[in-house]
Amino acid sequence: MGDQQRRSEIFYCLSILALGFLVYLPALQNGFAFDDLIHISSNPLVLNQASWQRIFSSAMYPGDLYRPLVMLTYVLTNKYFGLGAYNFHFDNNLLHAANAMLVFAVLRSLIGSQAALWAGTLFALNPILSEAVANVSGRAELLATFFVLASLFIVLLLSVPAWKPAHILLLPLLAVTTLAAFLSKESALMLIALAPLVVAWRSVDRLRTAGALSGLAVIALMAGAYLWLRSQIITTPSLLTASADVFLDNPLVDKSFIERLPFALSLLGAYARKVFAAAPLSADYSFAAIDPLNFWSSANVAHLLLCLTLIFALMRRSAPRELRCGVAWFLAAFAITSNVLFPIGSIFGERLVYLPSIGLLAGFAASCERLLSPGGLRIVGSLVAVLFAFQTAQHVQVWSSNENLFTYQSRVSPLSAKTAHNYGMVLRNSGNLDQAILEFRRAHEIYPNYADPAYGIASVFASKGFVPGAEHWVQKALSIDPQHSESLNLLGRMQLNRGESVEAAQNFEKALRKRPDFMEAELGLLAVAIQLKDTEHAKLLRDALSKRAQSNPEFVKLSLLVDKM
């Protein structure tokens, strides 16, 4: 490589890095939204700055995920920079920018510097990736992709015809980046398929080199080590499961392989389309935003045909090699999360296309370079980049708060039960109680076996002082999900108000068995101890809560009552 080319490629890397960071500058003004409230701002591991031993021995919400490296980054950010949302968004922006630069670094040896420049640029600016970046909880995608790309870069360095002893030094580094990818997100296990594909993309003959074989062996060894480690922490057999009501998040969960396959392929087609035409963007594709009973809609059929077209291009030997390899990357990267091989916790999620999108963008950029003149490539690439940047900058603001997000979702996903419930919560918290009840009822009508909206109605009635209505709906929620922690807490509160201290304590304890970090239930137990005049127990509960709840108004009030006992 000449000095001029080296300088050009350094400039390309820095340009992509800058674009990837700058397009998400508006996200630095965002607060915490959606899953951020669970994983970060109310997570005891983050708030208490847990030790690394505790982090690596703990499951991640909802209890069947093992992503300790993600949690470690949250804890370290809080420890050294504070719990402000700005700090966490800054980390995400930086990770995304680094990933865009790594896209160029990996692809430059596969499709050439010019095509890799445009692939990296379009990755940096692509609006379909905004959920993974603008929502802090997308950190799992960002971190896993960073280490997957780093591992692929090392494998490409290893897979040279002339093996040198110095290459041995890369193997421990590969072991670290590979294990780090797996510890960031379970779906990073597809690196086992992606690594040989990338080597073969460079040259099939390189698959037989000592370096490539050694690298692939290290990846397989780390996969085995990760699966063993995960089995010691998580006892559930599935790698990817979901919430208590799996059907709500993934209506394909009870389908056989034959029943599921056409819909899963259609969803892959939808992902492919959204890489280039993302609108409308949505954070919610749960039931019935996507309804498996309505498979033969025009959109589903069109997406199925698109997916089959991509598979046909992959199998057709006369198709351009870059296009075939790009499609293969897309499909291999979706091997775990596509619902094709087995159902996962979500039927569809824009964050899931973060890594797979690289394959399609690489194939697109390489095909444009093949078909267009250098000037034509710059024009097409620039137009697409500007369009992507505008859409991304606009959508980032949707993630500024739950209020903005769920208000937006109510417009783009009106058939979703989860969206109706979440929008109802926004309305309830803003004091619009009557409209909130309408949204909760709509969610309940869309999916009657959903406890959250029944609880939502109960909480509104409780706020209005209509106790019979609140009790009816809280019992309705508990008949759907007997372990529904919010409903158990609300029932305990109503019992506490009636002086039924023992029954209230039992429900608070049930809620805490489901959610050990549920502060409202802990405060309920403290109120029970005060009502029973159990001074010693009340002081113990207050001391246990003091660090986490010191700014909570209810805790302050109860703490004063304890002092007077």
PyMOL commands that set and color helices and strands:
alter all, ss='L'
color gray80, all
select helices_A, chain A and resi 3-22+25-29+36-41+44-47+52-56+68-81+85-111+113-125+127-134+136-158+165-184+186-202+204-208+210-233+246-249+257-276+292-294+298-315+321-333+350-353+357-371+374-400+402-412+417-429+433-446+451-464+467-480+485-497+501-514+519-531+535-549+553-563
alter helices_A, ss='H'
color red, helices_A
deselect
rebuild
show_as cartoon
